[in-house]
Amino acid sequence: MANTIQARKRARQSIKQNMHNASLRSELRTAIKKVQKAIGAGDKTVAQKVYQESIGVIDRIADKKIIHKNKAARHKSRLSAQVKALA
């Protein structure tokens, strides 16, 4: 347990920040799943539209350092390849 006032405050702040970061990670996962669902449906135009919307979410979360920028790039690259592979 934190002994100093400063350490107690940091513990309170870290709980709040952890909840905020968790919601952002959830938003990221939801955006990725939306693209995968559109790809699974097989409609290329819809998949491209959803992919473009998801790029913004992925980049925004990477800019906030919730995930590493390389992980964001990897997700975008793989999703892009799957969208392009649709006939």
Backbone as ProteinMPNN parsed JSONL, in Angstrom:
{"seq_chain_A": "MANTIQARKRARQSIKQNMHNASLRSELRTAIKKVQKAIGAGDKTVAQKVYQESIGVIDRIADKKIIHKNKAARHKSRLSAQVKALA", "coords_chain_A": {"N_chain_A": [[0.839, -1.185, 0.0], [0.424, 2.271, -0.678], [2.367, 4.717, 0.954], [2.914, 7.477, 1.172], [1.35, 10.683, 0.636], [1.557, 11.575, -1.974], [2.084, 9.167, -3.323], [-0.298, 7.813, -2.864], [-2.082, 9.418, -4.294], [-1.069, 9.078, -6.901], [-1.658, 6.391, -7.218], [-4.464, 6.47, -7.255], [-4.804, 7.997, -9.579], [-3.675, 6.307, -11.479], [-5.472, 4.207, -11.589], [-7.721, 5.432, -12.727], [-6.615, 6.21, -15.204], [-5.969, 3.731, -16.257], [-8.504, 2.621, -16.684], [-9.433, 4.358, -18.669], [-7.58, 3.881, -20.742], [-8.184, 1.21, -21.216], [-10.73, 1.391, -22.314], [-10.117, 2.646, -24.71], [-8.512, 0.693, -25.934], [-10.455, -1.233, -26.27], [-12.094, 0.07, -28.105], [-10.362, 0.071, -30.284], [-10.146, -2.709, -30.833], [-12.786, -3.219, -31.525], [-13.026, -1.702, -33.872], [-11.282, -3.085, -35.565], [-12.55, -5.56, -35.681], [-14.903, -4.836, -36.981], [-14.0, -4.306, -39.566], [-13.05, -6.848, -40.277], [-15.432, -8.26, -40.204], [-16.807, -7.044, -42.317], [-15.149, -7.809, -44.397], [-15.538, -10.543, -44.277], [-18.164, -10.656, -45.12], [-17.885, -10.204, -47.783], [-18.269, -8.021, -49.496], [-16.641, -5.729, -51.323], [-16.651, -2.888, -51.605], [-17.987, -1.962, -49.328], [-16.291, -3.003, -47.409], [-13.959, -1.549, -47.953], [-14.785, 1.026, -47.271], [-15.358, 0.781, -44.516], [-12.831, 0.053, -43.684], [-11.35, 2.405, -44.198], [-12.493, 4.105, -42.29], [-11.668, 2.81, -39.997], [-8.932, 3.102, -40.014], [-8.441, 5.679, -39.076], [-9.175, 5.409, -36.383], [-7.331, 3.495, -35.495], [-4.872, 4.838, -35.936], [-5.209, 7.073, -34.263], [-5.275, 5.918, -31.721], [-2.758, 4.798, -31.647], [-1.211, 7.101, -31.728], [-1.68, 8.098, -29.218], [-0.212, 6.398, -27.781], [-1.267, 4.057, -26.769], [-1.163, 1.668, -28.027], [1.721, 0.31, -29.677], [3.334, 2.042, -32.365], [4.238, 0.422, -34.446], [2.708, -1.849, -34.147], [0.228, -0.831, -34.779], [0.68, -0.205, -37.464], [1.083, -2.765, -38.443], [-1.453, -3.948, -38.064], [-2.981, -2.309, -39.795], [-1.774, -2.872, -42.251], [-2.235, -5.633, -42.601], [-5.036, -5.72, -42.613], [-5.537, -4.136, -44.829], [-4.413, -5.693, -46.881], [-6.145, -7.867, -46.8], [-8.536, -6.654, -47.568], [-7.904, -5.826, -50.146], [-7.605, -8.279, -51.348], [-10.129, -9.185, -51.777], [-12.551, -10.191, -54.181]], "CA_chain_A": [[0.0, 0.0, 0.0], [1.169, 3.518, -0.77], [2.526, 5.343, 2.263], [2.905, 8.936, 1.111], [0.188, 11.306, -0.014], [1.843, 11.587, -3.412], [1.943, 7.804, -3.838], [-1.732, 7.498, -2.859], [-2.687, 10.14, -5.412], [-0.647, 8.406, -8.142], [-2.411, 5.135, -7.301], [-5.808, 6.844, -7.707], [-4.723, 8.434, -10.974], [-3.368, 5.173, -12.354], [-6.711, 3.444, -11.767], [-8.513, 6.183, -13.702], [-5.954, 6.148, -16.505], [-6.078, 2.352, -16.726], [-9.86, 2.461, -17.204], [-9.509, 5.116, -19.919], [-6.817, 3.151, -21.747], [-8.914, -0.023, -21.522], [-11.827, 1.72, -23.228], [-9.515, 2.916, -26.019], [-8.134, -0.598, -26.508], [-11.704, -1.862, -26.688], [-12.489, 0.761, -29.337], [-9.465, -0.435, -31.324], [-10.544, -4.078, -31.17], [-14.075, -3.138, -32.204], [-12.787, -1.203, -35.227], [-10.661, -4.168, -36.332], [-13.578, -6.58, -35.898], [-15.841, -4.329, -37.986], [-13.392, -4.514, -40.885], [-13.022, -8.28, -40.534], [-16.802, -8.677, -40.491], [-17.109, -6.57, -43.666], [-14.386, -8.671, -45.306], [-16.223, -11.828, -44.266], [-19.394, -10.533, -45.902], [-17.456, -10.324, -49.183], [-18.55, -6.821, -50.287], [-15.392, -4.978, -51.326], [-16.864, -1.453, -51.406], [-18.301, -1.757, -47.912], [-15.068, -3.303, -46.658], [-13.04, -0.421, -48.128], [-15.317, 2.157, -46.511], [-15.151, 0.493, -43.091], [-11.375, 0.078, -43.479], [-10.925, 3.807, -44.133], [-12.918, 4.635, -40.992], [-10.888, 2.156, -38.95], [-7.562, 3.632, -40.026], [-8.415, 6.827, -38.169], [-9.219, 4.917, -35.002], [-6.048, 2.833, -35.201], [-3.825, 5.87, -35.843], [-5.445, 7.912, -33.087], [-4.896, 5.169, -30.528], [-1.299, 4.663, -31.674], [-0.652, 8.413, -31.385], [-1.79, 8.246, -27.761], [0.705, 5.395, -27.236], [-1.984, 2.956, -26.133], [-0.466, 0.56, -28.675], [2.929, 0.753, -30.361], [3.078, 2.457, -33.749], [4.476, -0.706, -35.348], [1.54, -2.732, -34.046], [-0.816, -0.168, -35.556], [1.03, -0.384, -38.874], [0.871, -4.177, -38.768], [-2.897, -4.14, -38.209], [-3.447, -1.637, -41.01], [-1.239, -3.575, -43.403], [-2.926, -6.913, -42.759], [-6.418, -5.459, -43.011], [-5.489, -3.631, -46.203], [-4.159, -6.822, -47.756], [-7.363, -8.663, -46.86], [-9.538, -5.91, -48.36], [-7.479, -5.868, -51.555], [-7.729, -9.655, -51.849], [-11.53, -9.469, -52.129], [-12.789, -10.142, -55.634]], "C_chain_A": [[0.878, 1.241, 0.0], [1.205, 4.215, 0.591], [2.423, 6.855, 2.225], [1.651, 9.436, 0.403], [0.359, 11.27, -1.527], [1.628, 10.204, -4.031], [0.472, 7.381, -3.861], [-2.433, 8.164, -4.038], [-2.325, 9.468, -6.733], [-1.398, 7.09, -8.314], [-3.829, 5.398, -7.778], [-5.799, 7.215, -9.184], [-4.48, 7.258, -11.911], [-4.6, 4.31, -12.584], [-7.583, 4.113, -12.823], [-7.929, 6.058, -15.106], [-6.062, 4.751, -17.106], [-7.464, 2.093, -17.316], [-10.016, 3.169, -18.551], [-8.781, 4.376, -21.039], [-7.53, 1.865, -22.163], [-10.051, 0.263, -22.491], [-11.286, 2.021, -24.623], [-9.078, 1.625, -26.706], [-9.361, -1.344, -27.012], [-12.201, -1.242, -27.988], [-11.647, 0.284, -30.521], [-9.899, -1.825, -31.779], [-11.865, -4.09, -31.927], [-13.902, -2.687, -33.642], [-12.204, -2.303, -36.109], [-11.703, -5.244, -36.654], [-14.593, -6.135, -36.934], [-15.306, -4.571, -39.391], [-13.41, -5.997, -41.225], [-14.418, -8.814, -40.863], [-17.196, -8.258, -41.907], [-16.375, -7.412, -44.704], [-15.073, -10.03, -45.411], [-17.509, -11.815, -45.078], [-19.1, -10.584, -47.397], [-17.742, -9.115, -50.057], [-17.341, -5.887, -50.209], [-15.605, -3.496, -51.05], [-17.176, -1.136, -49.949], [-17.054, -1.976, -47.07], [-14.079, -2.149, -46.765], [-13.492, 0.777, -47.298], [-15.064, 1.97, -45.021], [-13.659, 0.532, -42.761], [-10.878, 1.511, -43.338], [-11.314, 4.44, -42.799], [-12.048, 4.072, -39.862], [-9.456, 2.667, -38.889], [-7.435, 4.801, -39.062], [-8.387, 6.41, -36.717], [-7.871, 4.315, -34.612], [-4.938, 3.868, -35.026], [-3.977, 6.722, -34.59], [-4.99, 7.204, -31.814], [-3.384, 4.957, -30.472], [-0.63, 5.986, -31.302], [-0.683, 8.659, -29.878], [-0.934, 7.231, -27.026], [-0.004, 4.337, -26.404], [-1.444, 1.65, -26.717], [0.747, 1.146, -29.39], [2.61, 1.081, -31.813], [3.307, 1.323, -34.737], [3.312, -1.701, -35.308], [0.384, -2.14, -34.85], [-0.564, -0.365, -37.05], [0.781, -1.82, -39.315], [-0.618, -4.474, -38.965], [-3.403, -3.535, -39.509], [-3.0, -2.385, -42.253], [-1.998, -4.876, -43.649], [-4.375, -6.717, -43.2], [-6.482, -4.977, -44.451], [-5.294, -4.771, -47.205], [-5.411, -7.69, -47.898], [-8.437, -7.98, -47.677], [-9.187, -5.98, -49.831], [-7.669, -7.25, -52.162], [-9.175, -10.005, -52.218], [-11.731, -9.315, -53.63], [-13.885, -9.159, -55.971]], "O_chain_A": [[1.949, 1.255, 0.608], [0.193, 4.29, 1.288], [1.895, 7.458, 3.16], [0.99, 8.699, -0.329], [-0.582, 10.972, -2.263], [1.064, 10.081, -5.118], [0.044, 6.671, -4.771], [-3.272, 7.553, -4.699], [-3.187, 9.304, -7.597], [-1.737, 6.713, -9.435], [-4.355, 4.653, -8.604], [-6.674, 6.802, -9.945], [-5.021, 7.221, -13.015], [-4.76, 3.74, -13.663], [-8.12, 3.447, -13.708], [-8.654, 5.829, -16.074], [-6.227, 4.601, -18.317], [-7.585, 1.418, -18.338], [-10.654, 2.644, -19.464], [-9.298, 4.255, -22.149], [-7.484, 1.477, -23.331], [-10.312, -0.533, -23.393], [-11.929, 1.685, -25.617], [-9.25, 1.474, -27.916], [-9.315, -2.005, -28.05], [-12.676, -1.953, -28.874], [-12.161, 0.114, -31.627], [-10.007, -2.084, -32.978], [-12.047, -4.874, -32.858], [-14.552, -3.221, -34.541], [-12.59, -2.438, -37.27], [-11.733, -5.773, -37.765], [-15.099, -6.961, -37.693], [-16.04, -4.982, -40.289], [-13.751, -6.367, -42.349], [-14.568, -9.708, -41.695], [-17.845, -9.023, -42.621], [-16.919, -7.696, -45.772], [-15.179, -10.599, -46.497], [-17.9, -12.83, -45.655], [-19.963, -10.964, -48.189], [-17.484, -9.166, -51.259], [-17.054, -5.322, -49.154], [-14.812, -2.895, -50.324], [-16.679, -0.15, -49.404], [-16.79, -1.226, -46.131], [-13.428, -1.802, -45.779], [-12.668, 1.463, -46.692], [-14.609, 2.891, -44.343], [-13.268, 0.989, -41.686], [-10.072, 1.802, -42.454], [-10.549, 5.226, -42.239], [-11.735, 4.77, -38.898], [-8.839, 2.662, -37.824], [-6.456, 4.909, -38.324], [-7.659, 6.99, -35.91], [-7.34, 4.592, -33.536], [-4.154, 3.786, -34.081], [-2.99, 7.052, -33.933], [-4.391, 7.822, -30.934], [-2.794, 4.936, -29.392], [0.403, 5.991, -30.633], [0.183, 9.343, -29.333], [-0.922, 7.196, -25.795], [0.565, 3.787, -25.46], [-1.286, 0.657, -26.006], [0.788, 2.344, -29.672], [1.727, 0.473, -32.418], [2.636, 1.264, -35.768], [2.978, -2.317, -36.321], [-0.349, -2.867, -35.521], [-1.488, -0.657, -37.809], [0.322, -2.061, -40.431], [-0.999, -5.163, -39.91], [-4.164, -4.169, -40.24], [-3.766, -2.519, -43.207], [-2.361, -5.18, -44.786], [-4.88, -7.45, -44.05], [-7.376, -5.364, -45.204], [-5.939, -4.801, -48.253], [-5.705, -8.188, -48.985], [-9.176, -8.642, -48.406], [-10.064, -6.171, -50.674], [-7.873, -7.373, -53.37], [-9.419, -11.005, -52.894], [-11.159, -8.428, -54.263], [-14.22, -8.986, -57.142]]}, "name": "protein", "num_of_chains": 1, "seq": "MANTIQARKRARQSIKQNMHNASLRSELRTAIKKVQKAIGAGDKTVAQKVYQESIGVIDRIADKKIIHKNKAARHKSRLSAQVKALA"}
